[in-house]
Amino acid sequence: YIGGNNVELPHSLIVNSFDELFILGTTSSTNYPTTANAYDSTFNGGTGLNLSNGLGVNYTNGSDIVVSRLNTTGNVLLASTYLGGSQNDGLNSTSTNTLKYNYADEVRGEIDIDKNNNVYIVSCTRSSDFPIVGTVFQPTYGGGDIDACVIKMDNNLQNIIWSSFLGGNNHDAAYSLAIDNNEDLYVTGGTNSPNFPITSNGLQTSFNGGRSDGFITQIAKNGLQILNSSYYGSIAYDQMYFVELDKQNNVYLLGQTEVQNNTFINNSLWNIPGSGQLISKLTPAIDSVIYSTVFGSGNGINISPTAFLVDLCNKIYLAGWGGAVNQATTNNAGYTTGLPITPNAFQSTTDGSDFYIMVMEDDASNINYGSYFGGAISAEHVDGGTSRFDRKGKVYQAICAGCGGNSDLPISPPTNPLNSNNNSCNLGVFKMDFDLPVVVADFDIPPIGCAPFTYTFNNTSLTQSSTNFIWIFGDGTPNSMQFSPTHTYTNPGTYIITLIVSDTLTCNLGDTIQQSIIILGNNNSVIGSLNICPGQTEQIGILPNPDPSITYSWSPTIGLSDSTVSNPFATPTTTTTYQLYISNGICIDTITQTINVNAPLLQVSNDTTLCYNETTQLIANSFGTSSNYIWSSNSSFSDTLNNPLTTNFIITTPNLSTTYYVLISNNGCLLTDSVVVKAIGQGGISLPVSICVGDTVTISYSNSNPGDSTNYAWSPITQILSGNGTTSITVSPSNTTTYTIIATNDICIDTLTQTVTVTSPQLTVSNDTILCSVGDSAFLYASTTTSGSTIIWSSSVTFNDTLNVSLEDSIIVNPIVPTTYYVLLNSNGCMVIDSVFVGIASFQTSVQNVGICVGDTIALTIINLNPNDSLFHDWQPNSEIISGDSTNTILVSPASTTTFYVVSESSAGCLIWDSIVVFVEQLGAGFVGATADNPNLYQGESTGIHATPNGYTYSWSPSTGLNNSTSQHPVASPSQTTTYTVTVSGIICSRTASVTVFVNEVICGEPDVFLPNAFTPNGDNENDVLFLRGRIVEKMELKIYNRWGELVFESNNQLTGWDGTYKGELVQPAVFVYHLKVYCIDGQEYFKKGNVTVIR
């Protein structure tokens, strides 16, 4: 056991090169076991978090991250520490967190180890005071309820080498990491921060929306900066749970998505659209996709990922679980049913709640393994944490198994049943070997010995049937091709041992590993010096060795993280030569290494103040520590102000206060400084303005240095209403006036002017007028002596319409009622409004065109719009008027379209001419007809019905039983006898006609279904073929037998009859038996057995 007085959960495990186990977890215990000199031996606390409903634990004291290191046998705690701040750490759980998607997603994060046995951790924290060490890329909490965090520690867990937050202003969590060939770090996880730290070259530089996006970030090994970073997501929910690298540092991601389009399908032959699991391969710079695919059942998310691997041939290995436990969350996680399974699967069936293991080809062209793993009853799952594949292709997976007291987990080899004393779960573990078709070079690290030293190497490589070996011992002696050779080192020193394994039948053809052996012999040696900048940390010394008899001692110890390990971190303040003493108790060696601290020196000009348009020279002095200088206007040095770079000064004339920056370098160590030039620039004044006579206006002066003590004097003072002596004055000049301000401080004088233009427009318009009759015109004009003016005429006092669209000065109006017209003069924004009244002393009439059918009669009326004045009317042509001439209404019945004219005379003798057109449509009575193709139908039959004439619109009634009630020729399928009436309509009028369709009852039998009892197939074309008769037959089966019972004819088609032949020969006259089965059009069936006689 390992734990304290409260709850713990493990999140991630890793074994270092000494076969020592590192555990990453979380605890709520105040006495979790820590070791002497641990980085943090005290629980930091947080807010209680109850995860009993599901995970079965209650972090009553909040949570801290814990990291522990056990020896190879697991019985000694070598190192152990807390990591955390004042809030909860390590648990991806908050009340508003959108990143917890799967069951037990609270318990993620990963621990990994580099070749120097340094420890890397990615997790999450809610503590803004989480321990941040070093000059790192994000030293402050990003915001939101949770941030990702990244930590690098030494092997003894005594020192944080560097640590940093990683996140934006919303939720962020890191789940997985990978270390590249340069020991830089790739981190992946989930975010819904719109300002997550992204680099400009990133594949996706903006948050895509939805519940969350994945992210992938590359961090420099020293923690100073983010090298590359990108969102990776869609418009829906996305998260990335694992990251792996190949030998070329290409980046592989395993994640989940809810997007249903092809966002994550790219350059992949094998994909299952609509699935919720994704695999993507990106370039090392995270700026483009090499391939991407989705897999699953095609209906969303199936599994929660638990393990991921990219092998030496770039094949993809993964494991995960899904089913009832995950589906019970409030999200859209589903079951394992329908996942792709291969013929070589360990288990090809699932109860929907199992583990799933898959292997995909290196180019995403197919999978070569897909299998379930689980019982037929239990819902196997994981209560958080991740499992691993090793580099030799074996997966080690822990499972919550046998839940509910079941014992159904596949056990190999068979062992005792699972504990079923209660209904809880048991821990299940499986190890699966995929038998990679690769070779992997590996051997145990040799111990440190005294010269001469003989050692037999332990070759632990993954080999195949035709594997070859080459051992290069590093001391100049001949190579060996043995599997585990024995070699003697005669001289002291540090030697690089190279093992090359090769096999032409494997996909990677070969692999190489190098490890060091140290041979002691009271010898002195020197290893390469290192250059650092002030405040920087660098790892020094040699790679660690698992030999417990070896002791290390460094001198001096100043600036070292641990003086008793082989590769401590050094942070000297000055150039220092360190000596490492290595001893195995028999002999001792001394290794010397120098750390050069390159400290540039820099002095710049003092800050200064200038007046507007003054010039100054700024000088930088490096006291000989740098030959180049970069002057810039910004702290990111995106521009360069000096050329050539050997020039240590710049000459500048700023009109605004400006900070200038200078940068120098000494062997890669940078030093910056800045100079502030305060420019008392020219002030600003309001733009020139125009006002109308009588208006007031404010003129303002803007001081470029408002904090200074400044005096303000305005003139002429006689035109100022208020504000003299301040930065703003209010004026109301009666004519155009120029105002002057003089602003004075202790150093500079500023003089500016402002002109206020005053406009007083004049407007002249037409007199009021009266028109004699409706339709007469009036000419209205307006004029002004003010230049640059516009005139608008309107019929509305609010000027809702404009009568002079081109803004002419005059208009011609034709009012039908007495009207007031309004005119507006706009001169530089100054308005003058006047009006003109136009009266009408006339009468007016109104008529309307009409239409009729030929033969109809209609009354035509003219309306007097001025009823106070009686009118006399004269209609033409007289020949078409039936009655009413000389009145306002006449009765007419024209045979064709005719125009009737009327002259109306007022009591004052004014005349008005008007006309009415009577449109006559030639759709007379008896011109419309209706017919049916077959007016007598059986139930279920249809017939076409037709309306005449052509070229009109049609409407049938009733519409029941019609396929189109507005067609000229619809198809009628009535269920009973129906009379259909069609209305034929023209532009003006319409007529009707009717047709009756009789519906007869279907009698599925004789006489409606009839088969003759004789026929004469003698070639005279009369009664030569026996046909089944009847219109009501839907399907039929007719079989005819001879007297020996032989089937001589068979037909299922009413159009196919018997021609009296059998086997191509005419039969002899005889009596034949038939069996007839008929299916009628209404679904009835009829069967008859009878005789038919062939007569010839």
N, C-alpha and C positions, 0 to 999 in steps of 0.2 A: 504494500500500500504506500501511497504518498498523499499527504493531505493534512488538514488541521481540524479545528473545532467547528467548522461550518462546511459548506459544500464546495466541491471542485468539479470542473469538467475539463478533460483534455481536448485540445483543438487540432494539434498537428504534432507528428513525431518525425525525427530524422536521426540517422546514425552517422557519426563523423568517420574520418579515415582510421581512427583508432578503435572502431566498433563500439564507441561510447554512445549511449542513447540520450538525445535531447528531447525534452517535452515542453511544448507550448500549451498553456492552458489558462483558465481563469479560476479565481478563488474568491470566496467571501469569508475566509478564515483569517482571524487576526494572529494566528500562530502557525501559518503555513511554514514548513521547514525551509529555512535559508541557511547559507553557509557563511563562515567567517570571511570578511572582506567582500561580501556580496554588494552589488551596486546599491541595493535598497533592501534592508532587512525588516522594514516596518510596513504594515498594511496601511494603505492610504485612504481607504474608505470610499463611500459613495452613497447613492440612494438605493434603498431596498428594491429588489426586483424579483417578483415571484413568477417563476417559470414552472410551477408544479403541474399546471394543467398542460401536459404534453411531455416536457423533458423530466418532470418529477423532481425538480430542484428549486430551492428558494434562496436567492442571494439576499438574505435579510440585512446584511451589512453593506450592500453594494458590491462592486467587483473591482479587482485588480487583475492585470495580466501577471502570470507567473511563468518563469523559465527555469527548468531544472535539468541537470546533467548527471547521469548515472554511469557507473563503470561498466565494463564489458559483461560482468556477471549480474549486474543489477542489484547488488547488495551494498553498494557504497554511494552515498550522495556526494559527488565531487564538487558540484557548484549549484547554487539555487538562489533566485532573487525575485522580489516583487518588481513590477513596473506599473506606474500609474500616477494619477493626480487625484484631486479632491472629488471628482465625479466618477461615474462608472467607466471602466476601461475594459476593452476586449470583447464586449458583448454587443452585437449588432441588433440592439433593441431599444426603441424609444416609443413613446405614445403616439408620435406622429411620423414614425419612420416608414418610408415606402420601400426600403431596400430589402426588408425581410419578406421574401416571397415563398420560399419552400419551408416545410416543417424543419425546425432546428437550424434555420439559416442564422440564428443568433450566434451559433457556435462555429464560426469559420475563422480564417486567418491561416498563416503558414509560417513555418520556420525552415531555414535552409542554411547551409554551411559552405564557405568557399574553400579553395585549396589551401589557404593559410589557417583553416579552422576558425575563421571569424564567423560569427553568428548573425544572420539576417532575420528580421521578423517583420511581417506586415499584419496589421490588425486594424482596430478602430478604437476611438476614444470619444468620450463626452467631456473630458477635462481640458479646459483652456490652459491649466497649469501642468499639463502632462510634461514630463522631463524632456526638454529640448536641449541638445548638446551640440556645440560646434557652430560654425558659420554655414548655415544650411539654406536650402532653396525656399523653405516656407517655415519661418520660426514662430509664426503666430497662428492661433486657431482660426479656421476659415469662416466659421459661422454655422448656423443651423443647429440641429440637435446632435449631430455626430460628424466627426471627421475621420478620414483614414490616417494612419500613422505608420511610419517606417523607421526601423531601429537597426543599427549595426553595433554589435557588442564583441568584446574579446571572448576567447574560448573559456576563460574562467568566470565569465559573467560578473567581473568586477568593475568593468568600465564600459560606458556607452561611448563608442568611437564617434558616432554622430547619430542624431535622431531628428525627425522633422514631421510636422503635420503635412497632409496632402489632401486638399479639398477646397471647396468654394463656400458660398453662403447658404447652402442647403445641406442635404444629407449626402455623406460620402463614406464608403467603406472599402477596404482593400482585402482581397481574399487569397491571392496567390502571387508568387514571385518566381523569377528565374534569373540566374547570373550568367552573363555572356562571357565570351573569350577574353574580354578586356577587364572582367570583374565589375563592369557596370551592371546596373540592376534594372530589370523590367518588373513592373507591378501592374496588376489588373484588379478590377472590382466593379462596383456600381456607384452611380452618382445621379442626383437630379439637381445639381447646382448649375445654373446658367453661366457661372464664371469659374468653373473648374479650371485649374492651370493647364492651358493648352498652348503648344508652340505653333507658330504661324505656318509651318510646313505640314502640320498634322493632316491626316486623312480626312477627318471631320473636325472643323474648328468651331462649330456651334452646336449647342444642345439641340437634339432632334425632336424633343417633345415626348409626350407620353409619360408613363409613371416613372421611368428611369432610363438612363443610358448606361452601357458599359463604358469603361475607359481603359486605356493602355498607356503607360508612362515609363519612359526610360530615364533613369537617374544616374548621374555620375557616381563612380565608386567612392569618391570623397564626400558625397552629399552636398556639394557646393551648388549644383545647378541641375535643372531638368534639361536633359539633352533633346528629347523628343516626347511629345505627348499629344494624344488625340482622344476625342469621344469616339465610341464605336457603338452605334445603335440605329434606331429607326423611329418612326412616328409613334410606335407602340412601346410596351414594356420590353426592356433588354437589360441583361447583366452578363458580365464575363466572370466565370468562376475559376478558370485555370489558365495559366500561360506556360508554354514550353518553348525551347529554342532548339534549332538544329546546329550542326557544326558551322554553318555559314551565318549564324545569328539571325536567321529568319524567325519570325515570331508566329507562334501558333496559339490560337485562342479557342477555348471551349466555353460555351455560354448558353443562355436561354433567350428566347424571343417570343412575343405574342403577335408579331407582324405576320400577316397572311399573304403578302405579296412576295416578289422575288428580290427583296433588298439584299438578302444574304446568299443569293445563288449567283456565282460568278466564276467562270472558267472551270466548272466542275461537271463532269459527265454524269456522276452519280449524285442524285439529290431526290428528296421526297418533298415536293412543295406542300406548304401548309403545316409543316412540322415545326415544333417549338425548340429543338436543340440545334445549335449551329457550331460549325468548325470553320475557322478562318486562318489562312496563312498570309501574313503581311511581311513587307520588307523590313529590314532592321531599323530603318529610319521612320517606320510607322507612317509612311506617306503614300503607300499604294497597296492594293490587294493583289496577291499572287493567285489565290483561289479562295473560294468560300462556298460552303454548302450547308444545307439543313437536312436533318434526318429525324425519323420518328415514325409515327403512325399516320401522319398527314392531317391530323386534327388538333394541333396545338402541342402544349408541353406535356411530355410523358415522364421524364426522369429528373431527379435532382443529382447533378454531377458530384462524384466522390473521388475520382482518380483520373489521371491524364498522363500520357507519355508520348514522346516522339523518339523513335528508335534511330539507330545509326544509319538506316536506309530511309529515314523520314516517313516511315509508316506511323499511323496514328492509332494509339490505344486509349480506350476510355472505359470507365465504369460509372454506374449510377443506379439509383433505385427510384421506384415510383409506385403509385397505387393508392389504396384506401387511406393510409395515414397522411400522405401528401395531399390527396384530393379533398380531405376534410378541412384544409385551410380555406380561408376566404378568397383565395385566388383561383386561377384557372388551371392549376396542375391536374393532370389526369392519371390514367392507368398505363400499365406496361403492355396492354393488349395491342397487337398489330405491329410490333417493332420488327425490323428486318432480321431474319434468322437465316443462317447458312446451313448447308447439309452437314457440316462437321460440328454442329453446335453440341455443347455438353448437355444442354437442356433446351428442347425446342418448343415446349409448351409453358403457359403461364396462367396463374389464377388472376392476373391483372395487378398483383401486388408483389413484385419480385425485384431482384437485382438484374441488371442488364450489362453485358460486356460486349465490346465491339472493337474490331480492328479494321482500319480503312487504308487503302492504297495511298502511296506517297503523293499521287497527283489527283486524288479524289475521283478516280475513275470507277471505283467499285469498292466493296468491302470483301475481305476474305475470311472474316469471322464475325458471327453475331450469335449470341446465346443468352438465354435466361439462366438465373441461378436462384432457387428458392423453393419453398415447400408448396404443397397444393392447398394448404389451409391458411397458414399464418401470413400476415401482412408484413413481410420483412422490410426493414428500414434502417436508418441511422439516426441516432440522437445527437447529431452535430458532429463536427470535425471532418477531416478528410483522411483518406488512405493513399497509398502510393503504389506505383510501379517501380521496380528497380531497373537499372540500366541494362540488365540482362534479360528483360522481358517477362518478369514475374510480377503479378499483382498480389498485394497483401491487403485484404479487405476485412474490416470488422463490421459485424451485422447485429442489429437487434433482432433476434430470431426466437422461434418457438413461442411467440406471444400468445397469451390466453391458455397457457399450459399445454400447448401442442408440442409434438416431437417430430416435425416434418421437414427439417432442414436437411438437404442432401449431405450426408457425412461420408467421407472417404479418407482412410478405410473406416468401416463401421465401428462405432464405439458405443458406450452406454447412452441410453436415452437422455435427452435434456431434462433438467430439473423441472418437474411439473408440480411441485408442492404448492404453487400459487399460480395466479393467472397473469403474472408479470412476464417480462421477456427475459431470455437468456442471451449471453454474449456468444455469437457465432463468428467464426473466423474461417475464411478460405484463402488458400494460396493457389494461384493458377499459373502454370508455366505455358507460355505460348510457343515455346520451342522456336525462338527467332532464327531465321536462316542467316545469321550474322556471326561474326567473330568479334569478341570484345576483349581487348588486352587488359590484364589486371594481374598484380602480384602483391603479396604482403610487403609492407614497408620494412626494409631490413633494420635490425637493431644497430646501435652504435657500438663499435668495437675498437680494440687497440691493435695497431699494426705489429706484426702481420696478422691479418684477420681472415679466417676462412668461413664461408657462409654458403649454405644450400638454399637457393631461392624457392619460395613456395608459389608456384604458378596457379593463380585462381581464375584464369581467363575462361571465357565462354568459347568453346571450341566446337568444330564440326568434324566430319569424318576425314577430311583431307587437309587439316590445318597444319601449317608450318610455323616454326618459331625462329627468331633471330634475337639473341641477347647481345647487347653492346654494353660492356661493363664500365666504360668511361675512363679506364686507366691505360688505354693504349694496347691492351692485350688482345689476342684474337677473340673473335666473336664465337658464340656457341649456338648450336641449333637444337640443343636438348630441350625437353619439356621443363625440367626444373634442374638447371645445372648447379654445380658447386664451384665456387670461385674464391681465390685467395687474393686479397689486397695487401701488398707488401709495404706500401708507403702510406704515411698519414696524408689526409686531405679529404676534400668533399668531392664526391664523384656522382655524375649523373648517369643513372642506369636506364637504358632504353630497351623496352621489349616490343618487338614487332611481330604481330601474328597475322597470317595471311591464309586465305583459302579462296581459290578461284571459283568455287561453287557457291559462294555466299553472295548476298546482294551488295555488301559493302566491300568485298574483296580483301580488306585488311583493316587493322586498327593498331594504334601505337600508344604506349603509355611511358611516361618518364617519372622516375622517383629518385630521390637522393639517398646516398649512404655516406655517413661520416665515419672516417677512420681516424682515431686519435693516436697521437704519438708525441706528446709534448711539443707540438708544432705551432708555429705562428703563421697565420694567413690573413689576407686582406680581401674583403669583398667590396663591390662597387659603391662609391659614394653616392649620396642622394642630395638633390637640391630642393629646398623648400622655401616658402615665403614666411615672414613673421606671422605667428599665430597658427600656422598650418600644422597638421599631423601627418606623419608618414609611418607606415609599418616597416620595421627594419629586421635584420637578422636572417635566420634560416627557417626552412619549413620545419614544423614540429615533428617529433618522432615519438611513437607510442612506447618506447622502451622505458619502463618505470625506474630503472636504475640510473638514468641520466639526470644530472643536475645542470642547471643553467644559472649563471650569475653575470650580471652586467655592471660595468663601471665606466663612468659615473652613473648614478641612478637618477640624476636630475632630468626631468622632462620625460621619464619613461612611465608607461601605464602599469608595467609589472616587470621588475628586474629579474624575475626567476623563471621566465618563459623564453622560448627560443626566438619568438618573433613579436616583441612588444611594439606598442605604438609610441613613437617619439615626437615630443613637441618642445624642442629646445628653443630658447630665446636668442641664442647666439650659435655660431658654428661650433659643433662639438664632435669630438672623436670618441666613439664608444668602443669598449672592448667586451667581448662575450667570452666567458670562461666555461668550457664544456668538459664535464668529467663523468666518467663511469665508475669512479672509486679506485680505478687502477692507473689510468693515465689521464692527462688533461691537455686540451688544446686551447689556443687563444685565437679568436677571430676579431679583426678590427674593421670598423665601418665608420666613415665620417659623414655627418649630416651638415651640409652647407646651408646657412640661413642667409638668404640674399635679401638684404634690407635696403631698399632705395631711400634716398633723402630728397626732400622737396621743400622749397620755400618760394612763395609767390608774393606779388605786389599786394599792398594793403587795399582794403575796400576804399572806394572813392566816390565823390559826388560831382556831377557835371551839369552845366546848363544846356539848354537846347542847342544842338548842332556843335557842341564842343567835342574835341578829340583827346584820347588818352592812350598811353602805351602800357600794356600789362606784361610783366616779365616773370619767368619761372627759372629757378636755380636748383639743379640737382646735385651740386657739389661733386660733380664728376662721377656720380653713380649711374647716370644714364646719358646717352648721346642723342636720343630722340625724344621729342615732345609732341603731344597731341593736344591742341587747344580746340575746344568745342563749345557750342552754345547750349548743350544739354548733357545731363549726367550719363546718358547711355552712349555718348560719343558717336552719334549717328552722322554727324558732319565734322569736317576738319577745317579749322580757320587759318592754320599756318601751313605754308608750303615754301621750302622743303621742311621735312619733319625735324631737321637739325636746328631750325630756328626756334629759339626759346621764348620769343615774344610775339605779341600781336598788337596792331594799332586799330582802335575801334572808335566809332562815333555813334553810340546808341542814342536813340530818341526816346526810349523807354528804359526803365530800370531793368537791368539784365544781370544774370549770374553767368559767369564764364568759368568753364571747367578745364583743368589741365591734367594729363595722365602721362606718367613715365613708367618704364619697365626696366627691371634688373634681373636678367636670367629668368624671365617669365613671371617675376613678382611685380605686381602692379601697385602704384600708389597714385592717389588722386587728391587734388585740392581745388579750391574755387575762389573766385574774386567776385564780389558784388559791386557793380557800378550802378550807383543810383543816379538816374537821369531825370533832372527836373525839366521835363519835356514841355513843349508848347501846349498850352491849354486848348480846349475846344469850345466853340460857341454854337448856339443854335443856328440852323440853316436860315438863309434869308426867307422872310415870310411876307405875305400880302394879306391885308385885312380890309374890311369894309369900313367906311367912315362911321365913327361912333363905336366900333368894337374895341376891346382891350386884348392885349397879348402879353405873354411872359417870354422874356429873353434870358437864357441861362448860359453861364460859363462853367465848363468842367475843368477842374484843376487836375493836372496829371500827377500831382503829388499831394493829395488831399490832406495828409497828416501834417503838412508844413503850416507854419504861421504865416498867413498871407493877408495883405490889405487889398481891397477892391474899390476902385473909383470909376463911376460911370458918368458919361456926359452925352447930350446936354441935360442938365438936371431939371430944366423947366418942363421937360416932356415926360418925366418919370412920376408915376402915381405912387409907387412904393418899392422898397427893396434896395435903395442905394446904399452901398457899403457892404452888400452881400453878393453871393454868386448869382442871384436871380432878381430881375426887376420886372415890374408890371407897368406897361405904357399904353396910352390911347391917343396917338397923334392924329391931328386933323388933316395932315398931308404927309407925303412921303418923307421919312426922316432916317438919318444914319446915326446909330449909337456906338459909342466907343467905351471899352473897358481897359483899364491899366491895372494888372495884377502884379504886386510887388512882394517879394520875401527878402530874406537876408542876403540872398545870393543872386537871384535872377529877377528880371523885369519882363513881363509878357504883355503885349498890346494887341488887341483884336477889335474888329468892327463888325457891326450887324446893321443891315438896312431893312426898314419896315416900309413896304409899299402900301399906300392907302388908295383905295378905289371908291369913286362916287359916281355910279352910272346914272344916265338919263334915258327915259323911254317915252316915245310918242306913238299913239295907236289911232285907228279909224274911229269915226263916230258911229253911234248906234244906227241901224238901218232896218227898213221893212221891205219884204218881198211881196210881189203881187200875187204869185201863185206857187203852189208846190212844184218843185223842180227847177224854179228859177235859181240863179246863182248870185252870190254876194262876194265881192272882192274885199278882203280884210288885210290891212297892212300894219306893220310896226317898224319903227326906226329908232336908232340911237346914234349918238356922236361918240360913244366910248368904243375905242378899238379893242379887238380881241374878244368881243362879246358874242354870246349865242342867244337866239330867240327860240322859244318853244311855245307853240299853240296847242291848246287842249280844250276838250269839251267838259272837263272836270276841274273844279276849283282845287282839287288835290293833285291835279296833273297825273291821273292814272293812265291816260293815253296821250299819244303825241300825234297831232294832225299834220305837222310838217316834218316828215321823216328825215329829210335832208337838211332840216333846220333852216329853211328859207325864211326870209323876213315876212313874206305875205302868203296868204292861203285863199283858195276859192272854196266856198262852202255851199251846200245844197240842203238845208235843213228841211225836214218834213213837218216839224213842229217848231214853234218859237223857241229859240235856243240862245243861251249866253255862252260866248266863247272867251276863254281866258288866255292871256299871253304872259310869259315869264321871260325876263331879261336876266341872264347870268353873265356878269362881268368879273372875271377872276374870283369867282365864288361869292360875289355880292349880288343879291337878288332884288328885282323890282317886278311887281305883279300888277296887271291892269286887265280890263275886260271890255267886250263889245257885245251888244244885244242885237240879234237878228230876229224880227218878227215876221209872221206869214199871214197875208189877207187873201186866202184862196181856198178852194175846195179840192177834195180828193176822193177817188173811188178805188174799189178793190175787186178783182175777179180771180177765178181759179180754174185752170184747165181740168177736164174730167174725161172719163172713159166709160164706154158701154159695150155690151154685146150687140151684134147686129140684130135688129128687130125690136130692141128695147127703146123706151122713151125716157127722157131725162129733162129736168128743169134747170135752166141756166139763170144765175142771179148776179147782178152787179150791186156792190155795197157802197153806200154813201158814207164816207168817213167824216163828213161834216153834216150831221143830221139837222142842224139848225137852218140849212139852206136846201130847199126842195129842188129836185133835178128832173129834167125831161130827157128820155132815152130814145134813140133810134137804132134798131137792130138790123143787120144784113147777114145773109141774103134772105129776103122775104120768103122765097120759095120753100125754104126748109123750116119755117116757123109754123108750128101748129096753132099756138095762141100766145097772147101776152105782149105783142109788139107795142112799143111806146111805154111799157112799164119796166120796172126793174127786174122782172122775172118772165122768161119765155119758156115754152114747152116745145122740145124738138125731138125728132127720131130720124137722124141721118142714116143713110145706107152705107156710107163710108166715112172715113175721117174727114171732118169739115171744120173750117175756122169761121166762127161767128164774130162779127165786128159790131161794136156799139159806140155811138157818139153821145156823150152826156153834156148837157148844157145847164149852167147854173142860172140862178135868178138874175145875176149880173151880166149874163151873156158870155161867160168864160166856157170854153169847150175843152173836153178831155176825150181823147180817143183811146179805146182799149179793145182787147180781143180775147176770145175764149176758144181754145181748140178742143173739140170733142173727138176723142180717139175711139174708133169703132173697130172692134176685134171680130173677125169672121168665124166666130164659134157659135153657129146658130143652133137652134133646137133641132134634133134629129141628126146632127152632124157627128155625135159621139156614139160609139157602140162598144159592146163587150162580148167576147166569145170564149169557149173552152175547147182545148184539143180533144178531150175525152170527157164529156159531161157525166158519164156513168162510170164510177170507180168501185173497186172493192176496198174494204177497210185496209189501210196501210199503203194504198196506192196513191200516186200523185199525178197531176196533170198540169199542163201549162194553160194559163188563162191570159187573155190579150185584150188590150184597149186600143181603140182607134179614135181619132187619127194620130199620126206621128207628130213629134216635134213639140209636145206640151209636157207639163208636169202631171204626175198621176198619184192618186191616193186611194187605196183599196180599203174597204170596210166590210166585214170585220177583218182585222189583221191576223186573227187566229188561224193557224194552219198555213200561212203564207211565208215563203222564205224571204220576201222583200216586199213590204206593203207600198213602196213608192216606185216600184219598177213598172214599166209599161207591159212587161211580159213576166210576171212572177210565176212561181211554181206553187200550186195549191195542194196541200195534203190534209184535207179535212177529215175529222173523225166521224162526222155525220153530215147529212145533206145540208148544204149551206148555199145561201144566195149572196154573192159578192157584188158589192156596188162600188164602182170606180168613179171618182171625181176627177175630170180632166180640166186642168186650169191653164189658162193663158196668162198674159201679163195683166189683163184687165178683168176677165170674167171666167166663169167655170160652168161645166155641164156634167150631168151624171148619166150612167148606164149600168145595167145589171146583167149577171149571168148566174144560173143555178148549176151547182155541181152535186149530182146525186151519189150518195155513198151506200153501197149494198153490203149486206152481211157476208162474211167469208164462210163458205161451207166447204170444209176441208174433206172433200169426198165427191162422189158422183152427184150431180152431173158436172160440177165445176172442175173436178179432176177426172179425166176419162182416158182409158187406154182401150183402143179398138180390140175386138175379139177375133179379127181376121184381117189379113192384108194379102196383096197379090204382087210379090216381087218378080214380075215377068218382064221388066225393062220397058214398059210402055209409058213410063213417067206418070202413071196414075196409081196411087195407093201402093207405090213400090217400097216404101219405108214405113216401119212401125214407129210412130212418135207418141209420147205422152202428151195429152192435150190439157190445157188449163192455164189461165193467167195468174193464178194465185199460188203457183208452186215456187217456193224459196229454194229448197234442195230436194233431191230425189235419189233413190237407190232402186234400180230396176235390174233384176236377174231373171234370165230365161233358161230353162232346162229342157233337154229332150227326154224321151220316155225312158232312157237308161240313166237318167239323173245327171247327165253331163251338163255343165254350165256352157251354153253355146253363145251367150251374149250377156254383157254387163255394161251399164251406163250410169253415170252420176250427173249427166248433163242433159237437160231437156231438149237441147238442140241436136243431140246425138241419138239417132234412132237405129233400129235394127233393119239391115237390108236383106235379111233372109239367108245370110251366109254363115258358115261355121268352118273355121280353119281355112278360109279363102275359097271354099266351095259352097255353091248354093245347096241348101238343104232340100230334102224331098218333101213334097206336100205332106203335112202331118199336123197333129195337135201338140202344142208345146205348153209347158207350165211356166207361169211367171210368178215372181214374188215382187211386189211393188211397195216401197215405203216412201211416203211423201212428207216433207216438212213445209207447211204453208206459211204464207207471209205474215200471219198473225201469231205464229208459234205453235199452231195445232199440228198434230201428227196424224197420218192416215196410212193404214196398211191393208193391202188386199192381195189375196192369192187367187189366181184364176188361170184360164186357158186362152191361148191364142192359136188360131188356125192359119197355117201357111197354105195359100191356094195358088195354083199356077195353071 
